[in-house]
Amino acid sequence: MNIVQKAFKRFEKDYWKIFFVDLMAFVLIFLLYAGFWKLFYSKIQSIQIPDTIFQLTESEIDQLLPALQHSFTYFIVLIVVFIIVGIIVWSILRALVWRLSFHRKGSMKYGHNAMYLGLLWYALVGMGFVIISTLKQQFIIWALGIYVLLVVYLSMMVFMHYAITGKINFLPSLKAAFTRWDFFLAFVIVFLAYVFLSSALTLFINIHLVIGGIISIIIYLLYFAYVRFLFVEIQKRG
């Protein structure tokens, strides 16, 4: 039996646990996102800037500055907290869903270390985005597209290897990502399949937003689970 068929057979075990964890991850991130924008907009609406701001005297500007500085600090803190909490939630649930894909159980220590793994990994990813932002404008879009795909691929490898070892060590996963062509080829194929799947599911959403959206979410979660099962089988093959 080839790895494609073996990956399908893994749906027989623990799938509903994986489906629930995957769904919970996206729901929590959505709630965080919604909460962030609610706080953001409520703060903007509370800022009272006069319509005649360009006609204010120097003393009136001095009175307005503390409120603007406080609002700016609030926005910075809000963004940082949102990013950190989002990374922690996403990393713990990604680590758990990969662990379940190997039919293994998690633990408090495993989840705790996953938090540090995610913070370290996505800090490195963030540095990459900063470097890309320094490129010439005509190269940024292409560089961002390639970099995002690379981050998705490497993140899968990092969390998969963490699920196996339970240790924070990027080197084995990065080495496998760049030396195991079976992983890379599998990623290219599943990405192309994802593009095709997204185009097809857009038709459901265009027909009926709510029903099409629910169907799309279920199919996406099934597909993401299969992709992880496929990578698990490739890893087992060695």
Secondary structure, DSSP 8 states (H G I E B T S, - for coil): --HHHHHHHGGGSSHHHHHHHHHHHHHHHHHHHHHHHHHHHHHHHH----TTGGG--HHHHHHHHHHHHHHHHHHHHHHHHHHHHHHHHHHHHHHHHHHHHTT----HHHHHHHHHHHHHHHHHHHHHHHHHHTS-HHHHHHHHHHHHHHHHHHHHHHHHHHHHH-S--HHHHHHHHHH-HHHHHHHHHHHHHHHHHHHHHHHHHHH-HHHHHHHHHHHHHHHHHHHHHHHHHHHHH-
